Amino acid sequence: MTDADNNNAKSELKSNSQPNNPLHGVKLDDIVTYLEDKYGWEELGSRINIRCFTHDPSVKSSLKFLRRTPWAREKVERLYLKSIR
């Protein structure tokens, strides 16, 4: 197997590794930005009552918190999935 064949096999495996995951390939930054554009910080904070959305919110501070806090990230991902349906 050549290096090119090996790289193609790895790429194919990587792209097919989560075919049923609707969040596969979607960055957390894109999710937060989408939700902020759709709802605004005030509405987002009322839908998901977490401090990073209710007190001096920004995408950067929200990402920092959500990356460290799995339960909050799960709520944000759930709202994103509901809002894109």
C-alpha positions as CSV (number, residue, x, y, z in Angstrom):
1,M,0.0,0.0,0.0
2,T,1.4,3.4,-1.0
3,D,1.4,6.5,1.2
4,A,-1.3,8.0,-1.0
5,D,-3.5,4.9,-0.6
6,N,-3.0,4.9,3.1
7,N,-3.9,8.6,3.4
8,N,-7.1,8.0,1.3
9,A,-8.1,5.1,3.5
10,K,-7.6,7.3,6.6
11,S,-9.6,10.1,5.2
12,E,-12.4,7.8,4.2
13,L,-12.5,6.2,7.7
14,K,-12.4,9.6,9.4
15,S,-15.3,10.9,7.3
16,N,-17.5,7.8,7.9
17,S,-16.7,7.4,11.6
18,Q,-19.8,9.2,12.8
19,P,-22.4,9.1,10.0
20,N,-25.4,9.4,12.3
21,N,-24.1,12.2,14.5
22,P,-25.7,15.5,13.4
23,L,-23.1,17.5,15.3
24,H,-20.2,15.7,13.5
25,G,-18.0,18.4,11.9
26,V,-19.8,21.3,13.5
27,K,-17.5,23.5,15.6
28,L,-18.7,24.7,19.0
29,D,-17.8,28.2,17.9
30,D,-20.2,27.9,15.0
31,I,-22.9,26.6,17.3
32,V,-22.6,29.5,19.8
33,T,-22.4,32.1,17.0
34,Y,-25.5,30.6,15.3
35,L,-27.5,30.6,18.5
36,E,-26.4,34.2,19.4
37,D,-27.4,35.4,15.9
38,K,-30.7,33.6,16.0
39,Y,-31.8,34.4,19.6
40,G,-29.5,37.1,20.9
41,W,-27.8,36.9,24.3
42,E,-30.9,37.8,26.4
43,E,-33.1,35.2,24.8
44,L,-30.3,32.6,24.9
45,G,-29.8,33.3,28.6
46,S,-33.5,32.8,29.3
47,R,-33.5,29.5,27.3
48,I,-30.3,28.2,28.9
49,N,-29.8,29.9,32.3
50,I,-26.0,29.8,32.5
51,R,-23.8,32.7,33.6
52,C,-21.8,32.9,30.4
53,F,-25.0,33.9,28.6
54,T,-26.5,36.1,31.2
55,H,-23.6,38.2,32.6
56,D,-21.4,40.1,30.2
57,P,-21.8,37.5,27.4
58,S,-19.4,37.0,24.6
59,V,-18.6,34.1,22.2
60,K,-15.1,33.8,23.6
61,S,-16.1,33.6,27.3
62,S,-18.9,31.2,26.4
63,L,-16.6,28.9,24.5
64,K,-14.2,28.8,27.4
65,F,-16.9,27.9,29.8
66,L,-18.6,25.4,27.5
67,R,-15.4,23.5,26.7
68,R,-14.8,22.9,30.4
69,T,-18.4,22.2,31.4
70,P,-20.0,19.1,29.7
71,W,-23.5,19.5,31.1
72,A,-23.8,23.1,29.8
73,R,-22.3,22.1,26.4
74,E,-24.9,19.4,26.1
75,K,-27.7,21.9,26.7
76,V,-26.3,24.2,24.1
77,E,-25.9,21.4,21.6
78,R,-29.5,20.2,22.3
79,L,-30.9,23.8,21.7
80,Y,-28.9,24.0,18.5
81,L,-30.2,20.7,17.1
82,K,-33.8,21.8,18.0
83,S,-33.3,25.2,16.3
84,I,-32.0,23.8,13.0
85,R,-34.8,21.3,12.5
